[in-house]
Structure formats: C-alpha cells, structure tokens
Amino acid sequence: MLSNVDSPTSGDQRPKTKMNTYVKTDSLLGVALAPVDLPRAVGLVLAFSLFNALAAQFAVQIGPVPITGQTFAVTLTGALLGSRLGAAALIAYLVEGASGLPFFAQGGAGLGVLFGPTGGYLISFPAAAYVTGAFAENGWDKRFWTATVSMFIGSLVILLAGWCWLMVSLKASPMAAFDVGVKNFIIGDIVKVLAAAAVLPTGWAILKGKASGSDKE
C-alpha cells in the first residue's frame, strides 16, 4: 500500500510535488533509508527473504520440528521493515521456498513442506512479522523491554500456529503436540527474542548519534 508524502517547499506559492513511499518512516530502516521508493522496497523485501532463508539453515533436528534461527529472523524482519514490508518479505520467502528453492529448514523446498509438520510455523511467519512491525511503528522498538514484549508476541503467534497445525498434521492430542512443538522451543525462543530485541534500541541510538553529528557540522 502506498502512502503519499508531500515534499517540503521553501514557500507557500511554489507547487508541491508528490513522492511515493512504500514503508512507514517510523520503522528503523524506514528512517535510515528514507525515502523508501519502489526499487528500495523491492530490494529490502528480497534481501530479507534471503536473510530468513539463511536463518532456516541453522537447524538442529530434535524431532518432527527442528530448532532454527527463524524466530529471530522473522521478528527482526518485522521490527526493522515495519508491518507491510515485513509481511511482504516473509510472503516472498514462502513463495521462494514453495517454488522449489532450498530455502526451508535444512534445504527443504516445495509445497509439500507447507503441508508437513512445520507448515503451521511457516504460514504464520508473515502474520508474526506484521504484528511485530506494527508494534515497532508505534515506538515499541525504541526501548529494550517494549521491543522484547513485541517480539515475544510475534514469537507467540508462530508457536500457537505451529502447535495448532501439529495437532492436525500429526493427529496428536493438544498436550502431545505441545510437547513436540512448543515446550522444546520455549527457552530457545526467549534467547532469540532477547537477542533480536537488543538490536533495535542499539540501531536507534546509532541513528540518533549520526543525526546529532550532522547537526553539529
């Protein structure tokens, strides 16, 4: 969805020009790269889809659902890009993997992966990125603890979707699916959420420092 931003002019009599931007400028990368026009938006979506594909390759198989770096990547993508571009990057990632590129965990690919035990987690990625991005657009990413809460909520979206799908795909009871697809990932997700949340205030501090330095020149 496009948002139109009036470019500033030096006088009221001069005509205003319109400039299309593709990401809200209150996300971290929206501020750092503003204005984010169509080529930049497409580049960010593709770059972060590849970032998520890379995170999927750091996998440890402990059952039908491996431990990966994807919770970290998904929530960080949403927080950095904002709700719309964050969700778009994860949709692109799913399309790339489903089309045959080896982008899912441990080089998995194809539509069959989306219908396997990990399908619930995968399908929830765009929603988790959107939710985390929406919090970021409202300033939750500027402080460590609010960033942690927003990313925890995004992680919770992933775990709940994965849990529900495991009950269907494995024909398992809620408790059995919880043991397989949630319990084993709680500690790891806490670590990943804390790591991702630490990135955001640091990024804002760097931008603020650069802006202060520019003002002094």
C-alpha positions, 0 to 999 in steps of 0.5 A, a space after each residue: 500500500 502506498 502512502 503519499 508524502 508531500 515534499 517540503 517547499 521553501 514557500 507557500 506559492 511554489 507547487 508541491 510535488 508528490 513522492 511515493 513511499 512504500 514503508 512507514 518512516 517510523 520503522 528503523 530502516 524506514 528512517 535510515 533509508 528514507 525515502 523508501 521508493 519502489 526499487 528500495 522496497 523491492 530490494 529490502 523485501 528480497 534481501 530479507 527473504 534471503 536473510 530468513 532463508 539463511 536463518 532456516 539453515 541453522 537447524 538442529 533436528 530434535 524431532 518432527 520440528 527442528 530448532 532454527 534461527 527463524 524466530 529471530 529472523 522473522 521478528 527482526 524482519 518485522 521490527 526493522 521493515 515495519 508491518 507491510 514490508 515485513 509481511 511482504 518479505 516473509 510472503 516472498 520467502 514462502 513463495 521462494 521456498 514453495 517454488 522449489 528453492 532450498 530455502 526451508 529448514 535444512 534445504 527443504 523446498 516445495 509445497 509439500 513442506 507447507 503441508 508437513 509438520 512445520 507448515 503451521 510455523 511457516 504460514 504464520 511467519 508473515 502474520 508474526 512479522 506484521 504484528 511485530 512491525 506494527 508494534 515497532 511503528 508505534 515506538 515499541 522498538 525504541 526501548 529494550 523491554 517494549 521491543 522484547 514484549 513485541 517480539 515475544 508476541 510475534 514469537 507467540 503467534 508462530 508457536 500457537 500456529 505451529 502447535 495448532 497445525 501439529 495437532 492436525 498434521 500429526 493427529 496428536 492430542 493438544 498436550 502431545 503436540 505441545 510437547 513436540 512443538 512448543 515446550 522444546 522451543 520455549 527457552 530457545 525462543 526467549 534467547 532469540 527474542 532477547 537477542 533480536 530485541 537488543 538490536 533495535 534500541 542499539 540501531 536507534 541510538 546509532 541513528 540518533 548519534 549520526 543525526 546529532 553529528 550532522 547537526 553539529 557540522 
